[in-house]
């Protein structure tokens, strides 16, 4: 296993996600059951 060269350094803005967008997508998006790739198998 190798260690990241960024280990111990503050995160750069380019490495951070858009948290408000992710939260909105989590609650707003629903799978389309007509599309096989979006179905969940038990």
DRENKE-889758 format. One record per atom (N, C-alpha, C): chain; z, y, x; residue in one letter; residue number from 1; atom name. Coordinates in nm, 3 decimals, decimal comma. Layout:
# residues N
+--------+---------+---------+---------+-------+------+-------+
! torkol !       Z !       Y !       X ! kolke ! nuke ! torvo !
+--------+---------+---------+---------+-------+------+-------+
!      A !       Z !       Y !       X !     a !  NUM !    CA !
...
+--------+---------+---------+---------+-------+------+-------+
***
This chain:
# residues 42
+--------+---------+---------+---------+-------+------+-------+
! torkol !       Z !       Y !       X ! kolke ! nuke ! torvo !
+--------+---------+---------+---------+-------+------+-------+
!      A !   0,000 !  -0,116 !   0,084 !     x !    1 !     N !
!      A !   0,000 !   0,000 !   0,000 !     x !    1 !    CA !
!      A !   0,000 !   0,123 !   0,089 !     x !    1 !     C !
!      A !  -0,079 !   0,222 !   0,050 !     x !    2 !     N !
!      A !  -0,084 !   0,345 !   0,130 !     x !    2 !    CA !
!      A !  -0,012 !   0,458 !   0,057 !     x !    2 !     C !
!      A !   0,025 !   0,557 !   0,131 !     x !    3 !     N !
!      A !   0,096 !   0,673 !   0,076 !     x !    3 !    CA !
!      A !  -0,005 !   0,785 !   0,059 !     x !    3 !     C !
!      A !   0,001 !   0,852 !  -0,054 !     x !    4 !     N !
!      A !  -0,088 !   0,964 !  -0,081 !     x !    4 !    CA !
!      A !  -0,062 !   1,077 !   0,019 !     x !    4 !     C !
!      A !  -0,168 !   1,144 !   0,066 !     x !    5 !     N !
!      A !  -0,147 !   1,258 !   0,155 !     x !    5 !    CA !
!      A !  -0,078 !   1,375 !   0,083 !     x !    5 !     C !
!      A !  -0,074 !   1,371 !  -0,050 !     x !    6 !     N !
!      A !  -0,009 !   1,477 !  -0,127 !     x !    6 !    CA !
!      A !   0,137 !   1,444 !  -0,159 !     x !    6 !     C !
!      A !   0,187 !   1,333 !  -0,111 !     x !    7 !     N !
!      A !   0,324 !   1,292 !  -0,140 !     x !    7 !    CA !
!      A !   0,422 !   1,398 !  -0,088 !     x !    7 !     C !
!      A !   0,516 !   1,436 !  -0,172 !     x !    8 !     N !
!      A !   0,616 !   1,533 !  -0,134 !     x !    8 !    CA !
!      A !   0,572 !   1,677 !  -0,147 !     x !    8 !     C !
!      A !   0,448 !   1,700 !  -0,188 !     x !    9 !     N !
!      A !   0,395 !   1,835 !  -0,204 !     x !    9 !    CA !
!      A !   0,394 !   1,871 !  -0,352 !     x !    9 !     C !
!      A !   0,402 !   2,000 !  -0,384 !     x !   10 !     N !
!      A !   0,390 !   2,041 !  -0,524 !     x !   10 !    CA !
!      A !   0,251 !   2,008 !  -0,577 !     x !   10 !     C !
!      A !   0,243 !   1,978 !  -0,705 !     x !   11 !     N !
!      A !   0,113 !   1,946 !  -0,767 !     x !   11 !    CA !
!      A !   0,024 !   2,069 !  -0,769 !     x !   11 !     C !
!      A !  -0,103 !   2,048 !  -0,743 !     x !   12 !     N !
!      A !  -0,200 !   2,157 !  -0,751 !     x !   12 !    CA !
!      A !  -0,245 !   2,171 !  -0,897 !     x !   12 !     C !
!      A !  -0,282 !   2,290 !  -0,935 !     x !   13 !     N !
!      A !  -0,324 !   2,317 !  -1,073 !     x !   13 !    CA !
!      A !  -0,441 !   2,227 !  -1,115 !     x !   13 !     C !
!      A !  -0,529 !   2,193 !  -1,022 !     x !   14 !     N !
!      A !  -0,645 !   2,109 !  -1,055 !     x !   14 !    CA !
!      A !  -0,603 !   1,966 !  -1,087 !     x !   14 !     C !
!      A !  -0,483 !   1,925 !  -1,048 !     x !   15 !     N !
!      A !  -0,436 !   1,789 !  -1,075 !     x !   15 !    CA !
!      A !  -0,357 !   1,777 !  -1,205 !     x !   15 !     C !
!      A !  -0,327 !   1,891 !  -1,267 !     x !   16 !     N !
!      A !  -0,247 !   1,890 !  -1,388 !     x !   16 !    CA !
!      A !  -0,336 !   1,882 !  -1,511 !     x !   16 !     C !
!      A !  -0,288 !   1,812 !  -1,613 !     x !   17 !     N !
!      A !  -0,363 !   1,800 !  -1,737 !     x !   17 !    CA !
!      A !  -0,331 !   1,914 !  -1,832 !     x !   17 !     C !
!      A !  -0,410 !   1,924 !  -1,936 !     x !   18 !     N !
!      A !  -0,389 !   2,025 !  -2,040 !     x !   18 !    CA !
!      A !  -0,297 !   1,962 !  -2,145 !     x !   18 !     C !
!      A !  -0,166 !   1,981 !  -2,127 !     x !   19 !     N !
!      A !  -0,066 !   1,914 !  -2,211 !     x !   19 !    CA !
!      A !  -0,080 !   1,952 !  -2,359 !     x !   19 !     C !
!      A !  -0,096 !   2,078 !  -2,395 !     x !   20 !     N !
!      A !  -0,113 !   2,108 !  -2,538 !     x !   20 !    CA !
!      A !  -0,234 !   2,038 !  -2,599 !     x !   20 !     C !
!      A !  -0,343 !   2,029 !  -2,525 !     x !   21 !     N !
!      A !  -0,462 !   1,960 !  -2,577 !     x !   21 !    CA !
!      A !  -0,434 !   1,811 !  -2,595 !     x !   21 !     C !
!      A !  -0,363 !   1,749 !  -2,501 !     x !   22 !     N !
!      A !  -0,330 !   1,608 !  -2,512 !     x !   22 !    CA !
!      A !  -0,239 !   1,580 !  -2,631 !     x !   22 !     C !
!      A !  -0,141 !   1,666 !  -2,654 !     x !   23 !     N !
!      A !  -0,050 !   1,649 !  -2,768 !     x !   23 !    CA !
!      A !  -0,127 !   1,663 !  -2,899 !     x !   23 !     C !
!      A !  -0,213 !   1,762 !  -2,908 !     x !   24 !     N !
!      A !  -0,294 !   1,782 !  -3,028 !     x !   24 !    CA !
!      A !  -0,383 !   1,661 !  -3,053 !     x !   24 !     C !
!      A !  -0,448 !   1,610 !  -2,950 !     x !   25 !     N !
!      A !  -0,535 !   1,494 !  -2,966 !     x !   25 !    CA !
!      A !  -0,456 !   1,370 !  -3,008 !     x !   25 !     C !
!      A !  -0,337 !   1,355 !  -2,956 !     x !   26 !     N !
!      A !  -0,253 !   1,239 !  -2,989 !     x !   26 !    CA !
!      A !  -0,222 !   1,236 !  -3,139 !     x !   26 !     C !
!      A !  -0,190 !   1,351 !  -3,197 !     x !   27 !     N !
!      A !  -0,151 !   1,354 !  -3,337 !     x !   27 !    CA !
!      A !  -0,270 !   1,374 !  -3,432 !     x !   27 !     C !
!      A !  -0,380 !   1,432 !  -3,386 !     x !   28 !     N !
!      A !  -0,492 !   1,465 !  -3,474 !     x !   28 !    CA !
!      A !  -0,600 !   1,357 !  -3,477 !     x !   28 !     C !
!      A !  -0,625 !   1,291 !  -3,367 !     x !   29 !     N !
!      A !  -0,735 !   1,193 !  -3,360 !     x !   29 !    CA !
!      A !  -0,694 !   1,062 !  -3,425 !     x !   29 !     C !
!      A !  -0,784 !   1,006 !  -3,500 !     x !   30 !     N !
!      A !  -0,764 !   0,876 !  -3,564 !     x !   30 !    CA !
!      A !  -0,881 !   0,786 !  -3,526 !     x !   30 !     C !
!      A !  -0,857 !   0,657 !  -3,505 !     x !   31 !     N !
!      A !  -0,967 !   0,567 !  -3,470 !     x !   31 !    CA !
!      A !  -1,063 !   0,551 !  -3,588 !     x !   31 !     C !
!      A !  -1,189 !   0,529 !  -3,556 !     x !   32 !     N !
!      A !  -1,291 !   0,502 !  -3,657 !     x !   32 !    CA !
!      A !  -1,307 !   0,350 !  -3,661 !     x !   32 !     C !
!      A !  -1,256 !   0,289 !  -3,769 !     x !   33 !     N !
!      A !  -1,256 !   0,143 !  -3,777 !     x !   33 !    CA !
!      A !  -1,396 !   0,085 !  -3,793 !     x !   33 !     C !
!      A !  -1,494 !   0,169 !  -3,819 !     x !   34 !     N !
!      A !  -1,632 !   0,124 !  -3,826 !     x !   34 !    CA !
!      A !  -1,693 !   0,102 !  -3,688 !     x !   34 !     C !
!      A !  -1,627 !   0,151 !  -3,584 !     x !   35 !     N !
!      A !  -1,675 !   0,136 !  -3,447 !     x !   35 !    CA !
!      A !  -1,592 !   0,026 !  -3,380 !     x !   35 !     C !
!      A !  -1,657 !  -0,082 !  -3,340 !     x !   36 !     N !
!      A !  -1,586 !  -0,199 !  -3,284 !     x !   36 !    CA !
!      A !  -1,500 !  -0,164 !  -3,164 !     x !   36 !     C !
!      A !  -1,542 !  -0,071 !  -3,079 !     x !   37 !     N !
!      A !  -1,469 !  -0,035 !  -2,959 !     x !   37 !    CA !
!      A !  -1,336 !   0,036 !  -2,989 !     x !   37 !     C !
!      A !  -1,321 !   0,089 !  -3,111 !     x !   38 !     N !
!      A !  -1,201 !   0,162 !  -3,146 !     x !   38 !    CA !
!      A !  -1,104 !   0,078 !  -3,229 !     x !   38 !     C !
!      A !  -1,139 !  -0,047 !  -3,255 !     x !   39 !     N !
!      A !  -1,051 !  -0,135 !  -3,332 !     x !   39 !    CA !
!      A !  -0,942 !  -0,193 !  -3,243 !     x !   39 !     C !
!      A !  -0,828 !  -0,221 !  -3,303 !     x !   40 !     N !
!      A !  -0,717 !  -0,282 !  -3,233 !     x !   40 !    CA !
!      A !  -0,704 !  -0,425 !  -3,282 !     x !   40 !     C !
!      A !  -0,702 !  -0,519 !  -3,190 !     x !   41 !     N !
!      A !  -0,688 !  -0,660 !  -3,225 !     x !   41 !    CA !
!      A !  -0,543 !  -0,701 !  -3,215 !     x !   41 !     C !
!      A !  -0,493 !  -0,778 !  -3,313 !     x !   42 !     N !
!      A !  -0,352 !  -0,824 !  -3,307 !     x !   42 !    CA !
!      A !  -0,332 !  -0,928 !  -3,198 !     x !   42 !     C !
+--------+---------+---------+---------+-------+------+-------+
***
